[in-house]
C-alpha cells in the first residue's frame, strides 16, 4: 500500500524513525523542486525542438511513499490520475505509457534518484492539437532499518496544454496525424489530415473550417475507435 509522506512518517516507529523522517523530508524537498522546475520548463518552452504550447489547460502533481514492494496499486493510481487529466479516447494509451514508465523506474531505482519525462501529442475530435508533458521521480530505499516502514518514494507532475498551431507547417501536421493514428489505414489518415489541414493551416475561408470540423467529428464517430498518441521519453 502507499500513502502521503506525512502518513508514512506518522505511522513509522522504532529506532529508525528519525532517520526515516529525515530521508523522507529530503526526498520530498528534492521531488518538489524537480517537479516545479519541470513545470516551469514546460511553461517557458525552453526546448525549441518540441511543438510549442499556447496555453496550459491542466496540471497535477502527485507524491507518495510506499510501504510495500507491490507497485501495482500505485501504478494504477497514478495512471488513473493521468488518464483523468488527459480525458477523451487517448486516456487509455497515456495510462498504459505511465504504468510502463513507473514500473521501469521502480525496478531500476536503488538508493538513487531515477527520473523520466514523456511528451505526447493528440488530435481531438474538434481538430485541436493537445500536448501532455509528464515527469516521473522515484527513489527506492535499501537500508534495512528504513525498509520496515517505507520501500520507496514516487512522484509525478503532469501538464496538459494546447499546441500553438500558428506556425505549424504542412509536413509537421502530416507527421502528427500519421503518428497519432497508427491503427488506421493510410486512406483514413489522409482523410483526417485533409480536414485538419483546412482547420489548422493558414488561409482557408471560415466556412471551409466549419465544414472541415463537422466532417472531422463524423470521422471520429464512424471511423476512429480509439485515437492513439505519439510519445517520447527521456
GUGUMI-9509 format. One record per residue (C-alpha): chain; x, y, z. Coordinates in nm, 3 decimals. Layout:
! residues N
<rec><chaine>A</chaine><east>X</east><north>Y</north><up>Z</up></rec>
...
END
This chain:
! residues 234
<rec><chaine>A</chaine><east>0.000</east><north>0.000</north><up>0.000</up></rec>
<rec><chaine>A</chaine><east>0.105</east><north>0.362</north><up>-0.022</up></rec>
<rec><chaine>A</chaine><east>0.018</east><north>0.696</north><up>0.125</up></rec>
<rec><chaine>A</chaine><east>0.113</east><north>1.057</north><up>0.171</up></rec>
<rec><chaine>A</chaine><east>0.460</east><north>1.110</north><up>0.311</up></rec>
<rec><chaine>A</chaine><east>0.313</east><north>1.265</north><up>0.625</up></rec>
<rec><chaine>A</chaine><east>0.109</east><north>0.947</north><up>0.687</up></rec>
<rec><chaine>A</chaine><east>0.413</east><north>0.723</north><up>0.646</up></rec>
<rec><chaine>A</chaine><east>0.613</east><north>0.940</north><up>0.887</up></rec>
<rec><chaine>A</chaine><east>0.331</east><north>0.938</north><up>1.142</up></rec>
<rec><chaine>A</chaine><east>0.297</east><north>0.561</north><up>1.122</up></rec>
<rec><chaine>A</chaine><east>0.669</east><north>0.484</north><up>1.148</up></rec>
<rec><chaine>A</chaine><east>0.820</east><north>0.367</north><up>1.473</up></rec>
<rec><chaine>A</chaine><east>1.135</east><north>0.226</north><up>1.624</up></rec>
<rec><chaine>A</chaine><east>1.494</east><north>0.344</north><up>1.635</up></rec>
<rec><chaine>A</chaine><east>1.493</east><north>0.435</north><up>1.267</up></rec>
<rec><chaine>A</chaine><east>1.202</east><north>0.681</north><up>1.290</up></rec>
<rec><chaine>A</chaine><east>1.421</east><north>0.993</north><up>1.297</up></rec>
<rec><chaine>A</chaine><east>1.635</east><north>0.861</north><up>1.014</up></rec>
<rec><chaine>A</chaine><east>1.328</east><north>0.784</north><up>0.804</up></rec>
<rec><chaine>A</chaine><east>1.177</east><north>1.126</north><up>0.874</up></rec>
<rec><chaine>A</chaine><east>1.499</east><north>1.296</north><up>0.762</up></rec>
<rec><chaine>A</chaine><east>1.518</east><north>1.084</north><up>0.448</up></rec>
<rec><chaine>A</chaine><east>1.155</east><north>1.146</north><up>0.355</up></rec>
<rec><chaine>A</chaine><east>1.186</east><north>1.520</north><up>0.421</up></rec>
<rec><chaine>A</chaine><east>1.492</east><north>1.541</north><up>0.195</up></rec>
<rec><chaine>A</chaine><east>1.328</east><north>1.339</north><up>-0.082</up></rec>
<rec><chaine>A</chaine><east>1.009</east><north>1.542</north><up>-0.057</up></rec>
<rec><chaine>A</chaine><east>1.203</east><north>1.869</north><up>-0.094</up></rec>
<rec><chaine>A</chaine><east>1.402</east><north>1.730</north><up>-0.387</up></rec>
<rec><chaine>A</chaine><east>1.096</east><north>1.592</north><up>-0.568</up></rec>
<rec><chaine>A</chaine><east>0.902</east><north>1.917</north><up>-0.521</up></rec>
<rec><chaine>A</chaine><east>1.193</east><north>2.116</north><up>-0.663</up></rec>
<rec><chaine>A</chaine><east>1.228</east><north>1.879</north><up>-0.959</up></rec>
<rec><chaine>A</chaine><east>0.853</east><north>1.895</north><up>-1.035</up></rec>
<rec><chaine>A</chaine><east>0.847</east><north>2.273</north><up>-1.006</up></rec>
<rec><chaine>A</chaine><east>1.145</east><north>2.300</north><up>-1.241</up></rec>
<rec><chaine>A</chaine><east>0.973</east><north>2.067</north><up>-1.487</up></rec>
<rec><chaine>A</chaine><east>0.653</east><north>2.274</north><up>-1.481</up></rec>
<rec><chaine>A</chaine><east>0.840</east><north>2.598</north><up>-1.549</up></rec>
<rec><chaine>A</chaine><east>1.049</east><north>2.443</north><up>-1.827</up></rec>
<rec><chaine>A</chaine><east>0.724</east><north>2.329</north><up>-1.992</up></rec>
<rec><chaine>A</chaine><east>0.565</east><north>2.670</north><up>-1.938</up></rec>
<rec><chaine>A</chaine><east>0.869</east><north>2.862</north><up>-2.065</up></rec>
<rec><chaine>A</chaine><east>0.917</east><north>2.629</north><up>-2.365</up></rec>
<rec><chaine>A</chaine><east>1.295</east><north>2.621</north><up>-2.343</up></rec>
<rec><chaine>A</chaine><east>1.315</east><north>2.320</north><up>-2.576</up></rec>
<rec><chaine>A</chaine><east>1.267</east><north>2.468</north><up>-2.921</up></rec>
<rec><chaine>A</chaine><east>1.252</east><north>2.125</north><up>-3.087</up></rec>
<rec><chaine>A</chaine><east>0.919</east><north>2.038</north><up>-2.919</up></rec>
<rec><chaine>A</chaine><east>0.587</east><north>2.162</north><up>-3.051</up></rec>
<rec><chaine>A</chaine><east>0.529</east><north>2.498</north><up>-2.879</up></rec>
<rec><chaine>A</chaine><east>0.236</east><north>2.534</north><up>-2.643</up></rec>
<rec><chaine>A</chaine><east>-0.027</east><north>2.806</north><up>-2.649</up></rec>
<rec><chaine>A</chaine><east>-0.195</east><north>2.772</north><up>-2.309</up></rec>
<rec><chaine>A</chaine><east>-0.164</east><north>2.528</north><up>-2.019</up></rec>
<rec><chaine>A</chaine><east>-0.510</east><north>2.375</north><up>-1.977</up></rec>
<rec><chaine>A</chaine><east>-0.448</east><north>2.139</north><up>-1.685</up></rec>
<rec><chaine>A</chaine><east>-0.187</east><north>2.028</north><up>-1.430</up></rec>
<rec><chaine>A</chaine><east>-0.148</east><north>1.797</north><up>-1.134</up></rec>
<rec><chaine>A</chaine><east>0.132</east><north>1.684</north><up>-0.906</up></rec>
<rec><chaine>A</chaine><east>0.144</east><north>1.362</north><up>-0.707</up></rec>
<rec><chaine>A</chaine><east>0.378</east><north>1.228</north><up>-0.439</up></rec>
<rec><chaine>A</chaine><east>0.354</east><north>0.908</north><up>-0.237</up></rec>
<rec><chaine>A</chaine><east>0.564</east><north>0.683</north><up>-0.017</up></rec>
<rec><chaine>A</chaine><east>0.509</east><north>0.310</north><up>-0.048</up></rec>
<rec><chaine>A</chaine><east>0.528</east><north>0.073</north><up>0.244</up></rec>
<rec><chaine>A</chaine><east>0.533</east><north>-0.242</north><up>0.031</up></rec>
<rec><chaine>A</chaine><east>0.712</east><north>-0.375</north><up>-0.276</up></rec>
<rec><chaine>A</chaine><east>0.385</east><north>-0.427</north><up>-0.466</up></rec>
<rec><chaine>A</chaine><east>0.373</east><north>-0.146</north><up>-0.721</up></rec>
<rec><chaine>A</chaine><east>0.052</east><north>-0.248</north><up>-0.899</up></rec>
<rec><chaine>A</chaine><east>-0.181</east><north>-0.032</north><up>-0.687</up></rec>
<rec><chaine>A</chaine><east>0.050</east><north>0.268</north><up>-0.712</up></rec>
<rec><chaine>A</chaine><east>0.080</east><north>0.234</north><up>-1.088</up></rec>
<rec><chaine>A</chaine><east>-0.297</east><north>0.211</north><up>-1.118</up></rec>
<rec><chaine>A</chaine><east>-0.349</east><north>0.519</north><up>-0.902</up></rec>
<rec><chaine>A</chaine><east>-0.101</east><north>0.741</north><up>-1.086</up></rec>
<rec><chaine>A</chaine><east>-0.204</east><north>0.622</north><up>-1.433</up></rec>
<rec><chaine>A</chaine><east>-0.568</east><north>0.678</north><up>-1.336</up></rec>
<rec><chaine>A</chaine><east>-0.497</east><north>1.037</north><up>-1.235</up></rec>
<rec><chaine>A</chaine><east>-0.312</east><north>1.098</north><up>-1.560</up></rec>
<rec><chaine>A</chaine><east>-0.596</east><north>0.940</north><up>-1.754</up></rec>
<rec><chaine>A</chaine><east>-0.848</east><north>1.168</north><up>-1.582</up></rec>
<rec><chaine>A</chaine><east>-0.645</east><north>1.477</north><up>-1.670</up></rec>
<rec><chaine>A</chaine><east>-0.593</east><north>1.370</north><up>-2.031</up></rec>
<rec><chaine>A</chaine><east>-0.957</east><north>1.281</north><up>-2.090</up></rec>
<rec><chaine>A</chaine><east>-1.101</east><north>1.154</north><up>-2.414</up></rec>
<rec><chaine>A</chaine><east>-1.018</east><north>0.843</north><up>-2.608</up></rec>
<rec><chaine>A</chaine><east>-0.639</east><north>0.884</north><up>-2.578</up></rec>
<rec><chaine>A</chaine><east>-0.656</east><north>0.839</north><up>-2.199</up></rec>
<rec><chaine>A</chaine><east>-0.605</east><north>0.461</north><up>-2.218</up></rec>
<rec><chaine>A</chaine><east>-0.288</east><north>0.494</north><up>-2.424</up></rec>
<rec><chaine>A</chaine><east>-0.149</east><north>0.757</north><up>-2.187</up></rec>
<rec><chaine>A</chaine><east>-0.240</east><north>0.549</north><up>-1.882</up></rec>
<rec><chaine>A</chaine><east>-0.060</east><north>0.247</north><up>-2.028</up></rec>
<rec><chaine>A</chaine><east>0.250</east><north>0.453</north><up>-2.103</up></rec>
<rec><chaine>A</chaine><east>0.253</east><north>0.592</north><up>-1.748</up></rec>
<rec><chaine>A</chaine><east>0.221</east><north>0.243</north><up>-1.600</up></rec>
<rec><chaine>A</chaine><east>0.519</east><north>0.120</north><up>-1.802</up></rec>
<rec><chaine>A</chaine><east>0.734</east><north>0.417</north><up>-1.701</up></rec>
<rec><chaine>A</chaine><east>0.651</east><north>0.384</north><up>-1.329</up></rec>
<rec><chaine>A</chaine><east>0.719</east><north>0.010</north><up>-1.333</up></rec>
<rec><chaine>A</chaine><east>1.053</east><north>0.068</north><up>-1.504</up></rec>
<rec><chaine>A</chaine><east>1.155</east><north>0.339</north><up>-1.258</up></rec>
<rec><chaine>A</chaine><east>1.065</east><north>0.131</north><up>-0.954</up></rec>
<rec><chaine>A</chaine><east>1.259</east><north>-0.161</north><up>-1.097</up></rec>
<rec><chaine>A</chaine><east>1.575</east><north>0.039</north><up>-1.155</up></rec>
<rec><chaine>A</chaine><east>1.572</east><north>0.274</north><up>-0.855</up></rec>
<rec><chaine>A</chaine><east>1.801</east><north>0.153</north><up>-0.578</up></rec>
<rec><chaine>A</chaine><east>1.945</east><north>0.411</north><up>-0.338</up></rec>
<rec><chaine>A</chaine><east>1.947</east><north>0.664</north><up>-0.621</up></rec>
<rec><chaine>A</chaine><east>1.701</east><north>0.907</north><up>-0.775</up></rec>
<rec><chaine>A</chaine><east>1.554</east><north>0.785</north><up>-1.104</up></rec>
<rec><chaine>A</chaine><east>1.379</east><north>1.032</north><up>-1.335</up></rec>
<rec><chaine>A</chaine><east>1.187</east><north>1.009</north><up>-1.659</up></rec>
<rec><chaine>A</chaine><east>0.991</east><north>1.257</north><up>-1.868</up></rec>
<rec><chaine>A</chaine><east>0.747</east><north>1.195</north><up>-2.151</up></rec>
<rec><chaine>A</chaine><east>0.593</east><north>1.409</north><up>-2.423</up></rec>
<rec><chaine>A</chaine><east>0.274</east><north>1.313</north><up>-2.603</up></rec>
<rec><chaine>A</chaine><east>0.067</east><north>1.468</north><up>-2.880</up></rec>
<rec><chaine>A</chaine><east>-0.301</east><north>1.408</north><up>-2.953</up></rec>
<rec><chaine>A</chaine><east>-0.554</east><north>1.535</north><up>-3.205</up></rec>
<rec><chaine>A</chaine><east>-0.902</east><north>1.571</north><up>-3.056</up></rec>
<rec><chaine>A</chaine><east>-1.236</east><north>1.537</north><up>-3.241</up></rec>
<rec><chaine>A</chaine><east>-1.268</east><north>1.914</north><up>-3.285</up></rec>
<rec><chaine>A</chaine><east>-0.932</east><north>1.938</north><up>-3.460</up></rec>
<rec><chaine>A</chaine><east>-0.746</east><north>2.068</north><up>-3.156</up></rec>
<rec><chaine>A</chaine><east>-0.385</east><north>1.957</north><up>-3.114</up></rec>
<rec><chaine>A</chaine><east>-0.305</east><north>1.878</north><up>-2.750</up></rec>
<rec><chaine>A</chaine><east>0.023</east><north>1.817</north><up>-2.573</up></rec>
<rec><chaine>A</chaine><east>0.078</east><north>1.625</north><up>-2.250</up></rec>
<rec><chaine>A</chaine><east>0.411</east><north>1.657</north><up>-2.068</up></rec>
<rec><chaine>A</chaine><east>0.481</east><north>1.426</north><up>-1.774</up></rec>
<rec><chaine>A</chaine><east>0.768</east><north>1.398</north><up>-1.526</up></rec>
<rec><chaine>A</chaine><east>0.825</east><north>1.095</north><up>-1.301</up></rec>
<rec><chaine>A</chaine><east>1.052</east><north>1.065</north><up>-0.996</up></rec>
<rec><chaine>A</chaine><east>1.136</east><north>0.754</north><up>-0.794</up></rec>
<rec><chaine>A</chaine><east>1.371</east><north>0.658</north><up>-0.514</up></rec>
<rec><chaine>A</chaine><east>1.396</east><north>0.311</north><up>-0.358</up></rec>
<rec><chaine>A</chaine><east>1.536</east><north>0.266</north><up>-0.008</up></rec>
<rec><chaine>A</chaine><east>1.799</east><north>-0.002</north><up>0.052</up></rec>
<rec><chaine>A</chaine><east>1.864</east><north>0.047</north><up>0.423</up></rec>
<rec><chaine>A</chaine><east>1.716</east><north>-0.243</north><up>0.619</up></rec>
<rec><chaine>A</chaine><east>1.641</east><north>-0.003</north><up>0.903</up></rec>
<rec><chaine>A</chaine><east>1.410</east><north>0.201</north><up>0.679</up></rec>
<rec><chaine>A</chaine><east>1.254</east><north>-0.076</north><up>0.472</up></rec>
<rec><chaine>A</chaine><east>1.021</east><north>-0.182</north><up>0.752</up></rec>
<rec><chaine>A</chaine><east>0.836</east><north>0.149</north><up>0.719</up></rec>
<rec><chaine>A</chaine><east>0.890</east><north>0.263</north><up>0.360</up></rec>
<rec><chaine>A</chaine><east>1.008</east><north>0.096</north><up>0.041</up></rec>
<rec><chaine>A</chaine><east>1.027</east><north>0.394</north><up>-0.192</up></rec>
<rec><chaine>A</chaine><east>0.905</east><north>0.741</north><up>-0.281</up></rec>
<rec><chaine>A</chaine><east>0.733</east><north>0.812</north><up>-0.613</up></rec>
<rec><chaine>A</chaine><east>0.627</east><north>1.149</north><up>-0.753</up></rec>
<rec><chaine>A</chaine><east>0.477</east><north>1.270</north><up>-1.079</up></rec>
<rec><chaine>A</chaine><east>0.393</east><north>1.603</north><up>-1.240</up></rec>
<rec><chaine>A</chaine><east>0.171</east><north>1.618</north><up>-1.549</up></rec>
<rec><chaine>A</chaine><east>0.095</east><north>1.926</north><up>-1.761</up></rec>
<rec><chaine>A</chaine><east>-0.171</east><north>1.937</north><up>-2.034</up></rec>
<rec><chaine>A</chaine><east>-0.150</east><north>2.214</north><up>-2.295</up></rec>
<rec><chaine>A</chaine><east>-0.293</east><north>2.329</north><up>-2.623</up></rec>
<rec><chaine>A</chaine><east>-0.036</east><north>2.332</north><up>-2.902</up></rec>
<rec><chaine>A</chaine><east>0.037</east><north>2.663</north><up>-3.071</up></rec>
<rec><chaine>A</chaine><east>-0.051</east><north>2.591</north><up>-3.432</up></rec>
<rec><chaine>A</chaine><east>0.010</east><north>2.936</north><up>-3.584</up></rec>
<rec><chaine>A</chaine><east>0.339</east><north>2.832</north><up>-3.743</up></rec>
<rec><chaine>A</chaine><east>0.265</east><north>2.462</north><up>-3.782</up></rec>
<rec><chaine>A</chaine><east>0.381</east><north>2.358</north><up>-4.129</up></rec>
<rec><chaine>A</chaine><east>0.223</east><north>2.106</north><up>-4.362</up></rec>
<rec><chaine>A</chaine><east>0.490</east><north>1.840</north><up>-4.313</up></rec>
<rec><chaine>A</chaine><east>0.473</east><north>1.851</north><up>-3.932</up></rec>
<rec><chaine>A</chaine><east>0.095</east><north>1.818</north><up>-3.945</up></rec>
<rec><chaine>A</chaine><east>0.128</east><north>1.513</north><up>-4.168</up></rec>
<rec><chaine>A</chaine><east>0.373</east><north>1.356</north><up>-3.921</up></rec>
<rec><chaine>A</chaine><east>0.143</east><north>1.430</north><up>-3.625</up></rec>
<rec><chaine>A</chaine><east>-0.158</east><north>1.271</north><up>-3.794</up></rec>
<rec><chaine>A</chaine><east>0.040</east><north>0.969</north><up>-3.913</up></rec>
<rec><chaine>A</chaine><east>0.188</east><north>0.905</north><up>-3.566</up></rec>
<rec><chaine>A</chaine><east>-0.134</east><north>0.975</north><up>-3.375</up></rec>
<rec><chaine>A</chaine><east>-0.344</east><north>0.718</north><up>-3.562</up></rec>
<rec><chaine>A</chaine><east>-0.122</east><north>0.415</north><up>-3.628</up></rec>
<rec><chaine>A</chaine><east>-0.415</east><north>0.170</north><up>-3.627</up></rec>
<rec><chaine>A</chaine><east>-0.593</east><north>0.341</north><up>-3.918</up></rec>
<rec><chaine>A</chaine><east>-0.534</east><north>0.280</north><up>-4.287</up></rec>
<rec><chaine>A</chaine><east>-0.336</east><north>0.527</north><up>-4.494</up></rec>
<rec><chaine>A</chaine><east>-0.658</east><north>0.637</north><up>-4.663</up></rec>
<rec><chaine>A</chaine><east>-0.826</east><north>0.705</north><up>-4.328</up></rec>
<rec><chaine>A</chaine><east>-0.525</east><north>0.901</north><up>-4.203</up></rec>
<rec><chaine>A</chaine><east>-0.533</east><north>1.100</north><up>-4.527</up></rec>
<rec><chaine>A</chaine><east>-0.899</east><north>1.189</north><up>-4.463</up></rec>
<rec><chaine>A</chaine><east>-0.815</east><north>1.317</north><up>-4.116</up></rec>
<rec><chaine>A</chaine><east>-0.518</east><north>1.512</north><up>-4.250</up></rec>
<rec><chaine>A</chaine><east>-0.731</east><north>1.679</north><up>-4.518</up></rec>
<rec><chaine>A</chaine><east>-0.978</east><north>1.809</north><up>-4.261</up></rec>
<rec><chaine>A</chaine><east>-0.710</east><north>1.917</north><up>-4.014</up></rec>
<rec><chaine>A</chaine><east>-0.517</east><north>2.098</north><up>-4.287</up></rec>
<rec><chaine>A</chaine><east>-0.823</east><north>2.313</north><up>-4.353</up></rec>
<rec><chaine>A</chaine><east>-0.879</east><north>2.377</north><up>-3.981</up></rec>
<rec><chaine>A</chaine><east>-0.518</east><north>2.440</north><up>-3.878</up></rec>
<rec><chaine>A</chaine><east>-0.307</east><north>2.554</north><up>-4.171</up></rec>
<rec><chaine>A</chaine><east>-0.325</east><north>2.919</north><up>-4.289</up></rec>
<rec><chaine>A</chaine><east>-0.557</east><north>3.073</north><up>-4.547</up></rec>
<rec><chaine>A</chaine><east>-0.879</east><north>2.864</north><up>-4.577</up></rec>
<rec><chaine>A</chaine><east>-1.205</east><north>3.065</north><up>-4.561</up></rec>
<rec><chaine>A</chaine><east>-1.409</east><north>3.045</north><up>-4.236</up></rec>
<rec><chaine>A</chaine><east>-1.688</east><north>2.838</north><up>-4.393</up></rec>
<rec><chaine>A</chaine><east>-1.432</east><north>2.576</north><up>-4.503</up></rec>
<rec><chaine>A</chaine><east>-1.307</east><north>2.548</north><up>-4.146</up></rec>
<rec><chaine>A</chaine><east>-1.659</east><north>2.493</north><up>-4.015</up></rec>
<rec><chaine>A</chaine><east>-1.729</east><north>2.226</north><up>-4.277</up></rec>
<rec><chaine>A</chaine><east>-1.399</east><north>2.052</north><up>-4.204</up></rec>
<rec><chaine>A</chaine><east>-1.466</east><north>2.049</north><up>-3.830</up></rec>
<rec><chaine>A</chaine><east>-1.805</east><north>1.888</north><up>-3.888</up></rec>
<rec><chaine>A</chaine><east>-1.652</east><north>1.630</north><up>-4.122</up></rec>
<rec><chaine>A</chaine><east>-1.380</east><north>1.551</north><up>-3.871</up></rec>
<rec><chaine>A</chaine><east>-1.634</east><north>1.494</north><up>-3.593</up></rec>
<rec><chaine>A</chaine><east>-1.818</east><north>1.247</north><up>-3.819</up></rec>
<rec><chaine>A</chaine><east>-1.490</east><north>1.068</north><up>-3.891</up></rec>
<rec><chaine>A</chaine><east>-1.434</east><north>1.023</north><up>-3.520</up></rec>
<rec><chaine>A</chaine><east>-1.784</east><north>0.887</north><up>-3.473</up></rec>
<rec><chaine>A</chaine><east>-1.774</east><north>0.639</north><up>-3.763</up></rec>
<rec><chaine>A</chaine><east>-1.411</east><north>0.554</north><up>-3.833</up></rec>
<rec><chaine>A</chaine><east>-1.185</east><north>0.609</north><up>-3.535</up></rec>
<rec><chaine>A</chaine><east>-1.248</east><north>0.374</north><up>-3.239</up></rec>
<rec><chaine>A</chaine><east>-0.957</east><north>0.472</north><up>-3.015</up></rec>
<rec><chaine>A</chaine><east>-0.719</east><north>0.754</north><up>-3.110</up></rec>
<rec><chaine>A</chaine><east>-0.364</east><north>0.677</north><up>-3.007</up></rec>
<rec><chaine>A</chaine><east>-0.080</east><north>0.909</north><up>-2.914</up></rec>
<rec><chaine>A</chaine><east>0.276</east><north>0.954</north><up>-3.021</up></rec>
<rec><chaine>A</chaine><east>0.507</east><north>0.965</north><up>-2.723</up></rec>
<rec><chaine>A</chaine><east>0.870</east><north>1.024</north><up>-2.647</up></rec>
<rec><chaine>A</chaine><east>1.050</east><north>0.968</north><up>-2.317</up></rec>
<rec><chaine>A</chaine><east>1.378</east><north>1.092</north><up>-2.185</up></rec>
END
